[in-house]
């Protein structure tokens, strides 16, 4: 049986929408240049983002993407599914993420791993990680797992159409 790990923010929860509202960004296209993305900010803006990302309310108030349920249900047809997300230690982040899961995916209560460590510790030859952050790819594949890059859709209008195409592509991979 495959172990399928799904990241939360950027894959199932709309991280960019809340951050964009916080920084009053009006243009968040699908390919927002990384050097302009809020998570690359430095100085005072980065401190502000860090403070907000450590709060419970930031995480509990993220909106789920419209395709989130469909993605989780598809994966459940092909393996044992877990949410796998990094959380900031000693902050409200972990509780906010857990309560977000209970709010939108209560059936995943006991199928969630929130870690302050790298995700690769869960990698194995029969595992798949669906994640928007390419920084996790090398560690995951070095552990023998398959990495599926789910590029964050960053508030684009055609997000649902793109997500449906990705889900079809992902189903082909899961069916192998």
N, C-alpha and C positions, 0 to 999 in steps of 0.2 A: 504494500500500500504506500502510495506517495504521501509525503508530509509536505503540505502546502502552507507556506507562511505568507501572510498579506500584511503589508505596511499600512498604517493608518493615514497619517496626514500626507496629502499629495496623491494618494491612491483611493482612499475611501472618504476622507474628510477634506474639505476645502480650506486648506491652510492659507493659501494666497489671498483669498477674498478678505479674510479678517485682517491680515497684515496690510493689504492694500488700503483697506478702509482706515486702519490705524495711521498709516503714513499719507493718507489722502492722495493715493495714486489713482489716476483716472484711466490709465492705459495699461492693461495687463494682458497683452496678447499671448498666444500659445508659446511663442518663442521669445519671451522676454529675455533680453540679453542678461547673462549671468552677472555681468559687472554692474548692472542697474537693479538687480533684485535686492529686496530688503535684507535678505539673509547674508548678503555680502557687505552690508554697511559696516562702517568703522566709526570709532569715536563716540560722540554723544548719541547718535542715532542707533548705533549698535547696542549701547548700554540700555537705551530705551526699549529696544526689541528684546534684549535678554531679560529685562525686568518683567515685561509683559508675558514672555514665554514661560516664565516660572510661575505664573498665576494659574490657579484652578479655573477661573472664569474664562480665560482665553481658550483653553482646551475643551471645556464642556460646551462652549458656545459655537464651536465649529459646525458648519452645516455639512451633512453628508452629501456626497455627489448623488445624482439621480441613479447612476448605474451601480452604486455600491452593493445593494442587496443582490442584484443580478450577478455581479462578479463573485460574491461569496457563495451564492447558491450553485453557480457553475462549478466552482472549485470543489464544493462539497460532493459533487457527483463523481469526482475523480480521485479524492483522497481525504486524508485527515487534515482539516483546516485549522490553522491557528492565526490569530493576529500577533504580529511581532513588531514592537515599536520601541524605540529608544526614548527614555524619559530622563529629564533633568533630575539629578539627585537632590534631596533635601529641599524640595519645592512642591508647589501645588500641581505641578505638571503631571505627575504620576496619577494622583487621585482624579484629576480632570480628565485624563485619557481613559482611565478605568470607568468613570461614570459616563463618559461619552459612549463607550461600548455598551454599558448597561442600558443606556437610553435608546440606542438605535439597533443594537444587536444583543439583546439580553441572553439569547441562546448561546452566545460565545463567552459567557461569564467565566467558565472554567477552561476555556480554550484560548487564553490570552497570555502572552509573555511580554511583560514590560521590563526592560532591562536598562541599566545605566552603562552597560558594557557594549562591545561591538556585537552586531547581529551574527557574525560568522560563527560564533560559538554554537549555534543551532544547526549549522550546515552539516549535511551528510549526503552520501551518494544518491539517496532516494528522496532528496528534498528539493523544493522549488521555493525561491523567494521572489515575490512580486513587489517591487520597490521603485520609488521614483528617484532615489538618491544613488548615483553611480559610485559614490565613495564606498558602498557596501559590496560592489560587484567582485572585486579581486579576492577579498577575504572569503566571500561565499563560494566562489568557484574553486578557490584553493582548498576548501574543505570538502570538495566533491559535489557540491550542490549545483543546481541549474538556476541561473539568475535571469529573470524576465524584467527588463527595464520598462516600467510604466511611467513614461514621461508625464510630469504633471501638466494638466491641461490649462492651468493658470487663467481660469475665468473666460475662456474663449466661447463664442456663441455656438460653434459647431462641436462643442465638447461631447455631447451625447452621441452624435454620429460617429465621432472618432472612437469613443469608448466602445460602442457596439462593434466596430471593426476590430478593435483590439481583443475584445472578448471572443470573437470568432477565431482570430488568430491564436489566442491563448488556448482555446478548446482543442485545436489541432495539436498543439504541443502537449497538452495534458493527456490526450488520447493515445500518444505514442507509447 
